[in-house]
Amino acid sequence: VAGHGGCGGGVGHRFAQNECWDNEYDGINVEPGCDRVLVLGNHCHDQNSWNGIQVGYGSNGIGAVSVIGNHCYGNRQGIAAQGGANVEIVGNVLQDNDEDGIEVWSMDRFVVSGNIISGADDVSDMTSAGIHVEQVSSVGLITGNLVELCAGHGVHLEDAAYVTVTGNTIRKVTKHGVNLSGGSARDCVISG
Protein backbone atom coordinates (compact mmCIF):
# COMPACT_ATOMS: atom_id res chain seq x y z
CA VAL A 1 0.00 0.00 0.00
CA ALA A 2 1.28 3.51 -0.76
CA GLY A 3 0.21 4.70 2.72
CA HIS A 4 -0.44 3.05 6.11
CA GLY A 5 -1.68 -0.53 6.36
CA GLY A 6 -4.45 0.67 8.70
CA CYS A 7 -5.09 4.27 9.78
CA GLY A 8 -7.76 5.73 12.03
CA GLY A 9 -8.73 8.86 13.91
CA GLY A 10 -11.46 9.50 16.44
CA VAL A 11 -12.68 7.74 19.55
CA GLY A 12 -13.27 4.12 20.51
CA HIS A 13 -11.66 2.32 17.56
CA ARG A 14 -10.23 -1.22 17.55
CA PHE A 15 -7.43 -2.53 15.33
CA ALA A 16 -7.38 -6.27 15.99
CA GLN A 17 -5.92 -9.38 14.33
CA ASN A 18 -4.63 -7.64 11.18
CA GLU A 19 -1.55 -8.47 9.15
CA CYS A 20 0.14 -5.33 7.82
CA TRP A 21 3.30 -5.70 5.75
CA ASP A 22 5.27 -4.03 2.99
CA ASN A 23 3.47 -0.67 3.30
CA GLU A 24 5.08 2.63 2.41
CA TYR A 25 4.31 4.08 5.86
CA ASP A 26 3.27 2.57 9.23
CA GLY A 27 1.64 -0.84 9.52
CA ILE A 28 -1.00 0.65 11.84
CA ASN A 29 -1.28 4.39 12.46
CA VAL A 30 -3.39 5.78 15.31
CA GLU A 31 -3.83 9.44 14.39
CA PRO A 32 -3.28 12.37 16.79
CA GLY A 33 -6.46 13.31 18.64
CA CYS A 34 -7.57 9.67 19.12
CA ASP A 35 -8.87 8.45 22.47
CA ARG A 36 -9.87 5.05 23.90
CA VAL A 37 -8.23 3.03 21.11
CA LEU A 38 -7.20 -0.63 21.29
CA VAL A 39 -4.46 -2.09 19.04
CA LEU A 40 -4.57 -5.84 19.73
CA GLY A 41 -2.93 -8.93 18.28
CA ASN A 42 -1.71 -7.51 14.96
CA HIS A 43 1.29 -8.65 12.91
CA CYS A 44 3.08 -5.61 11.47
CA HIS A 45 6.25 -6.36 9.58
CA ASP A 46 8.59 -5.12 6.86
CA GLN A 47 7.21 -1.58 6.43
CA ASN A 48 9.29 0.17 3.79
CA SER A 49 10.19 3.36 5.65
CA TRP A 50 8.28 3.59 8.91
CA ASN A 51 7.07 1.80 12.02
CA GLY A 52 5.14 -1.34 12.79
CA ILE A 53 2.69 0.62 14.97
CA GLN A 54 2.62 4.42 15.29
CA VAL A 55 0.49 6.02 18.03
CA GLY A 56 0.16 9.82 17.72
CA TYR A 57 2.77 11.90 15.97
CA GLY A 58 5.32 14.37 17.32
CA SER A 59 3.81 16.64 19.95
CA ASN A 60 0.27 16.23 18.53
CA GLY A 61 -1.47 14.61 21.48
CA ILE A 62 -3.50 11.46 21.80
CA GLY A 63 -5.70 10.15 24.60
CA ALA A 64 -5.80 6.66 26.12
CA VAL A 65 -4.42 3.98 23.79
CA SER A 66 -3.66 0.32 24.61
CA VAL A 67 -1.17 -1.53 22.38
CA ILE A 68 -1.37 -5.16 23.49
CA GLY A 69 -0.09 -8.50 22.17
CA ASN A 70 1.18 -7.36 18.76
CA HIS A 71 4.14 -8.79 16.83
CA CYS A 72 6.26 -6.21 14.99
CA TYR A 73 9.42 -7.11 13.10
CA GLY A 74 11.61 -5.75 10.31
CA ASN A 75 10.29 -2.16 10.57
CA ARG A 76 12.07 1.14 11.26
CA GLN A 77 10.77 1.10 14.86
CA GLY A 78 8.59 -1.62 16.32
CA ILE A 79 6.18 0.64 18.23
CA ALA A 80 6.39 4.44 18.43
CA ALA A 81 4.11 6.31 20.85
CA GLN A 82 4.38 10.08 20.44
CA GLY A 83 2.59 12.95 22.13
CA GLY A 84 -0.25 12.80 24.61
CA ALA A 85 -1.02 10.75 27.70
CA ASN A 86 -2.24 7.43 29.07
CA VAL A 87 -0.65 4.92 26.74
CA GLU A 88 0.03 1.31 27.70
CA ILE A 89 2.32 -0.93 25.63
CA VAL A 90 1.94 -4.45 27.02
CA GLY A 91 2.90 -7.98 25.98
CA ASN A 92 4.20 -7.24 22.48
CA VAL A 93 6.96 -9.08 20.61
CA LEU A 94 9.35 -6.76 18.75
CA GLN A 95 12.10 -8.34 16.65
CA ASP A 96 14.83 -7.09 14.34
CA ASN A 97 13.55 -3.54 13.91
CA ASP A 98 16.12 -1.11 12.49
CA GLU A 99 16.00 1.48 15.28
CA ASP A 100 14.18 1.38 18.62
CA GLY A 101 12.07 -1.59 19.64
CA ILE A 102 9.74 0.82 21.50
CA GLU A 103 9.95 4.60 21.39
CA VAL A 104 8.07 6.80 23.89
CA TRP A 105 8.29 10.45 22.78
CA SER A 106 6.75 13.45 24.56
CA MET A 107 4.37 11.19 26.52
CA ASP A 108 2.84 11.73 29.96
CA ARG A 109 1.61 8.77 32.08
CA PHE A 110 2.67 5.60 30.29
CA VAL A 111 3.29 1.92 31.00
CA VAL A 112 5.67 -0.34 29.04
CA SER A 113 5.31 -3.85 30.47
CA GLY A 114 5.88 -7.50 29.60
CA ASN A 115 7.29 -6.93 26.11
CA ILE A 116 9.95 -9.07 24.41
CA ILE A 117 12.39 -6.95 22.41
CA SER A 118 15.14 -8.63 20.44
CA GLY A 119 17.55 -7.54 17.73
CA ALA A 120 19.55 -9.78 15.47
CA ASP A 121 22.27 -12.21 16.51
CA ASP A 122 24.96 -9.87 15.16
CA VAL A 123 23.39 -6.93 17.09
CA SER A 124 23.63 -4.70 14.03
CA ASP A 125 19.92 -4.37 13.24
CA MET A 126 18.86 -2.32 16.26
CA THR A 127 20.97 0.83 16.45
CA SER A 128 19.30 2.94 19.13
CA ALA A 129 17.65 1.19 22.09
CA GLY A 130 15.35 -1.60 23.07
CA ILE A 131 13.14 0.96 24.86
CA HIS A 132 13.83 4.66 24.21
CA VAL A 133 12.08 7.32 26.34
CA GLU A 134 12.68 10.89 25.17
CA GLN A 135 11.44 14.42 24.48
CA VAL A 136 10.08 15.41 27.90
CA SER A 137 8.29 12.15 28.70
CA SER A 138 7.20 11.77 32.32
CA VAL A 139 5.40 9.68 34.91
CA GLY A 140 6.05 6.25 33.44
CA LEU A 141 6.58 2.64 34.46
CA ILE A 142 8.85 0.27 32.53
CA THR A 143 8.60 -3.20 34.06
CA GLY A 144 8.86 -6.90 33.31
CA ASN A 145 10.32 -6.52 29.82
CA LEU A 146 12.95 -8.74 28.21
CA VAL A 147 15.42 -6.76 26.10
CA GLU A 148 18.23 -8.61 24.34
CA LEU A 149 20.63 -8.53 21.41
CA CYS A 150 20.34 -4.79 20.75
CA ALA A 151 23.12 -2.68 19.25
CA GLY A 152 22.23 0.21 21.56
CA HIS A 153 21.08 0.60 25.17
CA GLY A 154 18.59 -1.80 26.71
CA VAL A 155 16.54 1.08 28.17
CA HIS A 156 17.53 4.67 27.33
CA LEU A 157 15.97 7.46 29.42
CA GLU A 158 16.70 10.67 27.56
CA ASP A 159 14.91 13.83 28.68
CA ALA A 160 12.64 11.77 30.95
CA ALA A 161 11.31 12.51 34.44
CA TYR A 162 9.54 10.48 37.13
CA VAL A 163 10.02 7.19 35.29
CA THR A 164 10.44 3.93 37.22
CA VAL A 165 12.42 1.13 35.57
CA THR A 166 12.07 -2.09 37.57
CA GLY A 167 12.17 -5.86 37.17
CA ASN A 168 13.37 -5.95 33.55
CA THR A 169 15.77 -8.52 32.09
CA ILE A 170 18.38 -6.89 29.87
CA ARG A 171 21.09 -9.04 28.31
CA LYS A 172 23.57 -9.04 25.46
CA VAL A 173 23.20 -5.36 24.55
CA THR A 174 26.12 -3.46 23.03
CA LYS A 175 25.83 -0.32 25.19
CA HIS A 176 24.40 0.13 28.71
CA GLY A 177 21.61 -1.97 30.20
CA VAL A 178 19.87 1.17 31.48
CA ASN A 179 21.21 4.58 30.45
CA LEU A 180 20.18 7.97 31.85
CA SER A 181 21.35 10.75 29.55
CA GLY A 182 23.38 13.49 31.15
CA GLY A 183 21.38 16.16 32.98
CA SER A 184 18.18 15.72 30.99
CA ALA A 185 16.87 12.62 32.79
CA ARG A 186 15.77 13.38 36.35
CA ASP A 187 13.84 11.98 39.32
CA CYS A 188 13.88 8.43 37.90
CA VAL A 189 14.03 5.18 39.86
CA ILE A 190 16.02 2.17 38.65
CA SER A 191 15.58 -1.06 40.64
CA GLY A 192 15.48 -4.83 40.38
N, C-alpha and C positions, 0 to 999 in steps of 0.2 A: 504494500500500500504506500502511496506517496505521502501519507501523513501518519497519524497515530493508529495503532491497531484498534484501540477503543478510546473514546474521548467523551467526557461528560461534564456538564456544569449543573449547578442547582443543588437541591436538597433531597436527601433520602435515597440516593441511587445505590445500586448493587452491581458490581462487576464480579461475577463468579464463574469459575470453571471454564475460562476461555483459554485458547492457545493463541498467542500473539508472537509472530516471528517474522523476521526479514522486512520490517517496516522502516520507512525513512526516518521517522521520529520515534517517540516512546511506544512501548508495547501497550501500556494503559496510561492515560493521562487524566488526572483528576484536576479540573480547571480551578484557578483561583476563585474564591467566593463560594465554593462548595461547603456543605455542612452535612453531618450525619451520613457519611458515605462508607460503604464496606467494600473492600477489595479482597476477595477470598478465593484461594485455591486455583489461581491462574498460573499458567506456564508462559513466561515471557522471555524469549531468547533471541539472540542474534539480531538485535536492532542495528540498523546500518550506522547511525550516528549518535543515538541517544540512549535513554535508560530503559530498563525493563519496566519499572513503574515510577511515574513522576506524580507527586502530590503537591499541588500549588506550583508557584513559579516565582523565584526571586523574593522580593519583599511583598508581593501581592498575596494577602492573607487567605487562609482557608479556616474552616471550623473543624469540628470533630471528624476524624477519618481513622478507620481501623484497617490496617494492611496485615492480613493474617493468612498464614499457610500457603504462600505463593512460592514458586520456584523460578528464579531468574538467573540466567547464565548467558555468557558471551555478549553482554551489552556494554555500553560505556560505563554506567553505574548500575548496580542491581536495583536499588530503591533510593530515590531522592525525594526527601520531604522538605519543602521550602516555603517559608512564610506562614504565619498563623499560629494556631494553638491547638492543643488537645489531639495529638496524633499518637497512635500506638502502632508499633511495628513488631509483630509477635509471630514466632514460629515459622519464619520463612527460611528457605534454603537458597543461598546466593553463591554461585560458583563461577570462577574464571571470568569475572567482569574486568574490564580494562582499567578502571580507576577504583573508586570506593565501592565496597560492598553495599554499605548504607551511608548516605549523606543526610545529615540533619542541618539545615541552613536557616538561620533567622527564625527559630521555632521556640515557642514558649509552652511549657508543660507538655512533656513528651515521655514516652516509654519505649525502650528498645529491649526486647526480652525474648530469650529462648530461640534465637536465630542461629543458623549454622552458616558461617561465612568462610569460604575456602578459595584460595587462588589456585595456581597451577603448581605442579611438582617443582618446576624450575624457578618459582616465585617471580617470574618476570611479567605475568599478566596483570597483577594488581599493583599499581604504582603509587597509590596514595595511602589508603588505610582500610582496614576491615570496616571500622565504624568511624566516621569523621563528623565531629560536631563543630560548627563554625558560625560565623557572622552573627554574633550577639544572640546565641541560643541560651535559654536558661530554664531552670526548674525541670530537670530531667532525671530519669532513672535508666541506667544501662545495666542489665543484670541477666545472668544465666545464659549468656551467649557463648558459642564456641567460635573462635577466630583462629584460623591456621593458614600457613603457607601463603602469606601476603608479602609483597615486596616493599610494603611501607610499615606503618605502625599498626598494632592491633587495634587500639582505640586511641584516637587523636582528638584531644579537647583543645580547640583553637578558638579563642574569643568566646568562651563558654563560662557560665556562672551558675552556681547552685545545682550542679550535676553530680549525682552519686553513681559511681562505677563500682559494682560489687558482685562477687560470685561468678565472674566470667572465667572461661578457660582460654588462654591465649598461648599458642605454641608455634614454633617454627616461623616466626616473622622476621623480616630482615632488619627492621629498625626496633623501636621500643615496644614493649608490651602495651603500656599505657603512657602516653606522652601529653604533658600539659605545656602548651606553647608560651614561652616567655612570660611577660606580664599581662597577657590578654586573658588567660584563663584564671578564674578566681573563685574562692569559696566553694571548691569542689571537694568531694570525699571519695577516696580510693580505698577499698577494703576487700578482703577475701580473695 
